Amino acid sequence: YLTAEQNLYYHCMIYHTPRKTRATRIKEVLQLVGLDERRRDVVKTFSGGMKRRLEVARGLLHEPQTLFLDEPTVGLDPQTRRSVWEHVLRLRESTGLTIFMTTHYMEEAEYCDRIAIIDHGQIVALDTPTALKRMVGQDQVRLTTSVPEQAAAILEQHLGHPVRRTDDAIYAEGENGQALAASVIRQLTLADIEVLGVNVTVPTLEDVFVRLTGRAIRDESASAKDRMGSRLRSRGRLRR
């Protein structure tokens, strides 16, 4: 039944924050996470996202150089997840804080400077998001035209390497799919070849995860829950 301010004051005592700086520090961290105006509200009235931001504020009270976040947005709706991330990213930019985070959401991992993919307790890859996605392949541009054979010949001459062609489409690969698409469309237009359709496919971190571990991330989450359920049943805590 504590307010946000009281909750943080209690943790100031745990962290041995000097008494004379406690009020100032509490105000600073609440401002950082956007909760200063709610500092006198009881925490149990907060939304899930607000509680998560208060947890971040609590971890910042003693001015750490490194902050650990364990799945900070699990169970939150998309709008609340976005709000939490806006505050976390603003925090990183304004303080230079190093943040270690665990997540099962691949789109959240995109925010990180470096990503470690862990499988069965072992780090199987460690690199930047861009470098990891290059392990899967480059961006792919799929084109359809009324004269695919002629179009393929023009693109091979323009790109300087072979393109892949199926019965109804031409595929070209490059590091920047959007720029590549614009370039090949321009070349075909100059040759008076009409482009009927174009689609750019970009490798994702989930593609990388599946390539490295052999299963989609949702399967990993399910198996973890199954293992937890098995352990609890073995202790007699769950009944069928």
GUVO-468169 format. One record per residue (C-alpha): z, x, y; residue in three letters. Coordinates in Angstrom, 3 decimals. Example, Ala and Ser with C-alpha at 12.3 -4.5 7.8 and 13.67 -1.06 7.14 Angstrom:
+----------+----------+----------+-----+
:       up :     east :    north :  aa :
+----------+----------+----------+-----+
:    7.800 :   12.300 :   -4.500 : ALA :
:    7.140 :   13.670 :   -1.060 : SER :
+----------+----------+----------+-----+
//
This chain:
+----------+----------+----------+-----+
:       up :     east :    north :  aa :
+----------+----------+----------+-----+
:    0.000 :    0.000 :    0.000 : TYR :
:   -0.543 :    2.960 :    2.292 : LEU :
:   -2.977 :    3.042 :    5.177 : THR :
:   -5.698 :    5.690 :    5.253 : ALA :
:   -3.659 :    7.670 :    7.762 : GLU :
:   -0.473 :    7.443 :    5.675 : GLN :
:   -2.371 :    8.403 :    2.536 : ASN :
:   -3.649 :   11.562 :    4.192 : LEU :
:   -0.234 :   12.371 :    5.691 : TYR :
:    1.253 :   12.251 :    2.202 : TYR :
:   -1.362 :   14.712 :    0.969 : HIS :
:   -0.761 :   16.949 :    3.980 : CYS :
:    2.773 :   17.354 :    2.668 : MET :
:    1.443 :   18.171 :   -0.805 : ILE :
:   -0.924 :   20.781 :    0.662 : TYR :
:    1.902 :   22.174 :    2.852 : HIS :
:   -0.129 :   21.581 :    6.000 : THR :
:    2.005 :   22.685 :    8.992 : PRO :
:    3.813 :   19.684 :   10.477 : ARG :
:    2.573 :   20.351 :   14.017 : LYS :
:   -1.100 :   20.266 :   12.962 : THR :
:   -1.002 :   17.311 :   10.549 : ARG :
:   -1.913 :   14.544 :   13.009 : ALA :
:   -4.790 :   16.572 :   14.456 : THR :
:   -6.135 :   17.510 :   11.035 : ARG :
:   -5.959 :   13.921 :    9.764 : ILE :
:   -7.918 :   12.715 :   12.789 : LYS :
:  -10.527 :   15.464 :   12.288 : GLU :
:  -11.225 :   14.682 :    8.626 : VAL :
:  -11.314 :   10.922 :    9.217 : LEU :
:  -13.889 :   11.473 :   11.955 : GLN :
:  -15.918 :   13.694 :    9.627 : LEU :
:  -16.239 :   10.919 :    7.035 : VAL :
:  -16.603 :    8.087 :    9.552 : GLY :
:  -13.253 :    6.387 :    8.903 : LEU :
:  -11.351 :    7.147 :   12.103 : ASP :
:  -11.570 :    3.544 :   13.319 : GLU :
:  -10.097 :    2.337 :   10.002 : ARG :
:   -7.256 :    4.859 :    9.871 : ARG :
:   -4.535 :    2.185 :   10.190 : ARG :
:   -6.068 :   -0.164 :    7.611 : ASP :
:   -4.547 :   -0.439 :    4.134 : VAL :
:   -6.665 :    1.497 :    1.636 : VAL :
:   -6.739 :   -1.339 :   -0.913 : LYS :
:   -8.847 :   -3.334 :    1.590 : THR :
:  -11.538 :   -0.610 :    1.631 : PHE :
:  -14.889 :   -0.924 :   -0.112 : SER :
:  -15.757 :    1.436 :   -2.960 : GLY :
:  -17.790 :    3.653 :   -0.656 : GLY :
:  -15.004 :    3.861 :    1.917 : MET :
:  -12.509 :    4.848 :   -0.765 : LYS :
:  -14.884 :    7.557 :   -1.943 : ARG :
:  -15.213 :    8.884 :    1.613 : ARG :
:  -11.427 :    8.866 :    1.963 : LEU :
:  -11.221 :   10.955 :   -1.211 : GLU :
:  -13.589 :   13.472 :    0.391 : VAL :
:  -11.430 :   13.505 :    3.540 : ALA :
:   -8.362 :   14.120 :    1.394 : ARG :
:  -10.039 :   17.129 :   -0.198 : GLY :
:  -10.802 :   18.581 :    3.245 : LEU :
:   -7.282 :   18.426 :    4.658 : LEU :
:   -6.395 :   22.027 :    3.820 : HIS :
:   -9.739 :   23.327 :    5.164 : GLU :
:  -11.173 :   24.635 :    1.881 : PRO :
:  -14.216 :   26.893 :    1.801 : GLN :
:  -15.456 :   25.095 :   -1.315 : THR :
:  -15.370 :   21.386 :   -2.160 : LEU :
:  -15.791 :   20.046 :   -5.712 : PHE :
:  -17.187 :   16.519 :   -6.101 : LEU :
:  -17.209 :   15.022 :   -9.601 : ASP :
:  -19.875 :   12.277 :   -9.684 : GLU :
:  -18.981 :   11.107 :   -6.146 : PRO :
:  -21.174 :    7.986 :   -6.167 : THR :
:  -20.815 :    6.713 :   -9.734 : VAL :
:  -20.457 :    2.929 :   -9.851 : GLY :
:  -21.509 :    2.393 :   -6.230 : LEU :
:  -24.334 :    0.130 :   -5.071 : ASP :
:  -27.454 :    1.787 :   -3.537 : PRO :
:  -26.462 :    1.088 :    0.085 : GLN :
:  -22.978 :    2.541 :   -0.413 : THR :
:  -24.339 :    5.555 :   -2.284 : ARG :
:  -26.671 :    6.253 :    0.627 : ARG :
:  -23.795 :    5.970 :    3.109 : SER :
:  -21.621 :    8.383 :    1.108 : VAL :
:  -24.451 :   10.900 :    0.929 : TRP :
:  -25.175 :   10.669 :    4.641 : GLU :
:  -21.581 :   11.683 :    5.323 : HIS :
:  -21.543 :   14.432 :    2.681 : VAL :
:  -24.759 :   15.990 :    4.020 : LEU :
:  -23.525 :   15.733 :    7.603 : ARG :
:  -20.324 :   17.426 :    6.483 : LEU :
:  -22.251 :   20.303 :    4.923 : ARG :
:  -24.356 :   20.794 :    8.044 : GLU :
:  -21.449 :   20.624 :   10.503 : SER :
:  -18.948 :   22.810 :    8.620 : THR :
:  -21.048 :   25.133 :    6.442 : GLY :
:  -18.916 :   24.045 :    3.489 : LEU :
:  -20.028 :   25.025 :   -0.019 : THR :
:  -20.151 :   21.927 :   -2.221 : ILE :
:  -20.178 :   21.922 :   -6.027 : PHE :
:  -21.169 :   18.541 :   -7.421 : MET :
:  -21.673 :   16.994 :  -10.835 : THR :
:  -23.990 :   14.008 :  -11.168 : THR :
:  -26.076 :   12.060 :  -13.658 : HIS :
:  -28.326 :   10.791 :  -10.850 : TYR :
:  -31.341 :   13.089 :  -10.690 : MET :
:  -32.346 :   11.859 :   -7.230 : GLU :
:  -28.945 :   13.005 :   -5.935 : GLU :
:  -29.431 :   16.455 :   -7.423 : ALA :
:  -32.448 :   16.801 :   -5.098 : GLU :
:  -29.978 :   17.240 :   -2.207 : TYR :
:  -28.652 :   20.464 :   -3.732 : CYS :
:  -29.814 :   23.976 :   -2.869 : ASP :
:  -29.425 :   25.071 :   -6.491 : ARG :
:  -29.106 :   23.050 :   -9.676 : ILE :
:  -27.627 :   23.957 :  -13.046 : ALA :
:  -28.705 :   21.778 :  -15.975 : ILE :
:  -26.047 :   21.677 :  -18.687 : ILE :
:  -26.676 :   20.662 :  -22.283 : ASP :
:  -23.928 :   20.685 :  -24.920 : HIS :
:  -21.681 :   22.639 :  -22.570 : GLY :
:  -24.240 :   25.394 :  -21.958 : GLN :
:  -26.228 :   26.086 :  -18.779 : ILE :
:  -29.862 :   25.899 :  -19.901 : VAL :
:  -31.440 :   26.286 :  -16.447 : ALA :
:  -30.287 :   27.364 :  -12.986 : LEU :
:  -32.614 :   27.396 :   -9.972 : ASP :
:  -33.738 :   25.515 :   -6.876 : THR :
:  -35.067 :   21.953 :   -7.297 : PRO :
:  -38.602 :   23.108 :   -6.460 : THR :
:  -38.539 :   26.003 :   -8.929 : ALA :
:  -37.151 :   23.806 :  -11.704 : LEU :
:  -39.895 :   21.228 :  -11.215 : LYS :
:  -42.518 :   23.971 :  -11.438 : ARG :
:  -41.343 :   24.490 :  -15.026 : MET :
:  -42.876 :   21.108 :  -15.864 : VAL :
:  -46.113 :   21.684 :  -13.978 : GLY :
:  -47.763 :   21.297 :  -10.615 : GLN :
:  -48.509 :   18.117 :   -8.694 : ASP :
:  -51.395 :   16.191 :  -10.231 : GLN :
:  -54.122 :   14.273 :   -8.397 : VAL :
:  -56.035 :   11.590 :  -10.301 : ARG :
:  -59.370 :   10.490 :   -8.813 : LEU :
:  -61.847 :    7.824 :   -9.819 : THR :
:  -65.424 :    7.759 :   -8.528 : THR :
:  -68.684 :    6.053 :   -9.394 : SER :
:  -70.202 :    9.414 :  -10.459 : VAL :
:  -67.398 :   11.375 :  -12.176 : PRO :
:  -69.609 :   14.103 :  -13.645 : GLU :
:  -71.156 :   14.979 :  -10.280 : GLN :
:  -67.775 :   14.715 :   -8.543 : ALA :
:  -66.144 :   17.033 :  -11.099 : ALA :
:  -68.816 :   19.688 :  -10.534 : ALA :
:  -68.296 :   19.564 :   -6.755 : ILE :
:  -64.515 :   19.808 :   -7.092 : LEU :
:  -64.681 :   22.734 :   -9.510 : GLU :
:  -66.862 :   24.607 :   -7.039 : GLN :
:  -64.511 :   23.717 :   -4.179 : HIS :
:  -61.278 :   24.579 :   -6.022 : LEU :
:  -62.585 :   27.614 :   -7.864 : GLY :
:  -61.267 :   26.508 :  -11.254 : HIS :
:  -62.037 :   23.801 :  -13.841 : PRO :
:  -60.755 :   20.253 :  -13.445 : VAL :
:  -59.894 :   17.908 :  -16.295 : ARG :
:  -62.130 :   14.884 :  -16.752 : ARG :
:  -61.771 :   11.769 :  -18.879 : THR :
:  -64.151 :    8.846 :  -19.231 : ASP :
:  -62.986 :    7.207 :  -16.014 : ASP :
:  -61.040 :    9.801 :  -14.009 : ALA :
:  -60.856 :   13.376 :  -12.737 : ILE :
:  -57.572 :   15.320 :  -12.688 : TYR :
:  -56.801 :   18.283 :  -10.423 : ALA :
:  -53.525 :   20.184 :  -10.089 : GLU :
:  -51.917 :   22.055 :   -7.192 : GLY :
:  -48.578 :   22.924 :   -5.594 : GLU :
:  -48.934 :   20.312 :   -2.838 : ASN :
:  -50.363 :   17.108 :   -4.257 : GLY :
:  -50.779 :   15.310 :   -0.936 : GLN :
:  -52.649 :   18.223 :    0.643 : ALA :
:  -54.787 :   18.635 :   -2.486 : LEU :
:  -55.685 :   14.933 :   -2.491 : ALA :
:  -56.740 :   15.073 :    1.162 : ALA :
:  -58.833 :   18.184 :    0.499 : SER :
:  -60.728 :   16.834 :   -2.517 : VAL :
:  -61.335 :   13.453 :   -0.876 : ILE :
:  -62.809 :   15.251 :    2.130 : ARG :
:  -65.134 :   17.304 :   -0.090 : GLN :
:  -66.357 :   14.260 :   -1.985 : LEU :
:  -66.876 :   12.320 :    1.240 : THR :
:  -68.992 :   15.169 :    2.632 : LEU :
:  -71.093 :   14.941 :   -0.544 : ALA :
:  -71.541 :   11.169 :   -0.007 : ASP :
:  -69.530 :   10.357 :   -3.136 : ILE :
:  -67.334 :    7.297 :   -2.824 : GLU :
:  -63.744 :    7.710 :   -3.998 : VAL :
:  -62.697 :    4.501 :   -5.747 : LEU :
:  -59.060 :    5.419 :   -6.283 : GLY :
:  -56.576 :    8.263 :   -5.901 : VAL :
:  -53.062 :    8.771 :   -7.237 : ASN :
:  -50.679 :   11.708 :   -6.786 : VAL :
:  -48.060 :   12.396 :   -9.465 : THR :
:  -45.197 :   14.772 :   -8.656 : VAL :
:  -42.921 :   16.313 :  -11.338 : PRO :
:  -39.329 :   15.055 :  -11.158 : THR :
:  -35.988 :   16.578 :  -12.089 : LEU :
:  -35.701 :   14.015 :  -14.864 : GLU :
:  -38.949 :   15.428 :  -16.291 : ASP :
:  -37.275 :   18.846 :  -16.214 : VAL :
:  -34.122 :   17.511 :  -17.881 : PHE :
:  -36.097 :   15.892 :  -20.686 : VAL :
:  -38.207 :   19.031 :  -21.161 : ARG :
:  -35.100 :   21.213 :  -21.480 : LEU :
:  -32.814 :   18.931 :  -23.480 : THR :
:  -35.235 :   16.727 :  -25.392 : GLY :
:  -33.707 :   13.426 :  -24.281 : ARG :
:  -33.561 :   11.260 :  -21.159 : ALA :
:  -30.415 :   11.456 :  -19.075 : ILE :
:  -29.442 :    7.836 :  -19.790 : ARG :
:  -29.317 :    8.721 :  -23.499 : ASP :
:  -26.936 :   11.571 :  -22.683 : GLU :
:  -24.670 :    9.173 :  -20.789 : SER :
:  -24.669 :    6.670 :  -23.641 : ALA :
:  -23.837 :    9.290 :  -26.249 : SER :
:  -20.917 :   10.502 :  -24.132 : ALA :
:  -19.545 :    6.957 :  -23.984 : LYS :
:  -19.997 :    6.597 :  -27.724 : ASP :
:  -18.043 :    9.797 :  -28.314 : ARG :
:  -15.248 :    8.599 :  -26.020 : MET :
:  -15.105 :    5.249 :  -27.810 : GLY :
:  -14.919 :    7.009 :  -31.151 : SER :
:  -12.012 :    9.165 :  -29.983 : ARG :
:  -10.115 :    6.162 :  -28.632 : LEU :
:  -10.651 :    4.169 :  -31.823 : ARG :
:   -9.386 :    7.088 :  -33.863 : SER :
:   -6.174 :    6.945 :  -31.820 : ARG :
:   -5.779 :    3.229 :  -32.443 : GLY :
:   -6.344 :    2.237 :  -28.816 : ARG :
:   -9.396 :    0.075 :  -29.405 : LEU :
:   -9.813 :   -2.762 :  -31.852 : ARG :
:  -13.040 :   -4.236 :  -33.084 : ARG :
+----------+----------+----------+-----+
//
